Amino acid sequence: MADLPKFDEATQKELATFLEKEQTQAKLQSTIHNFTNMCWDKCITSTPSTRFSRGEESCLYSCVDRFLDSSIYLVKQIQERRDH
């Protein structure tokens, strides 16, 4: 925060908290984007049409389930770090 000398300490803390939250949200959005790309690349093997094949649908469900498990884990880790 040395580059923000014109702000008082309370404002600097508020800005630091805001920036930390924004960085965390950006990381989460990046993770979502990466998982979305990964699931699509892994599961969709044919040219997209009006329906997914049974195998593609099953793969997407499993991939999304793993994504949700990972997301919940990440959120818990972030909360634990924030609480300490």
Number of C-alpha atoms within 10 A of each C-alpha: 10 6 6 11 9 9 12 9 12 9 12 16 13 11 15 13 12 12 12 12 12 12 12 14 12 12 12 15 12 12 16 15 11 12 19 16 12 12 19 15 10 13 20 16 12 9 6 9 7 5 8 16 15 9 12 18 14 13 17 19 14 14 19 15 12 14 17 14 11 14 16 12 12 14 13 12 12 12 11 10 9 8 7 5
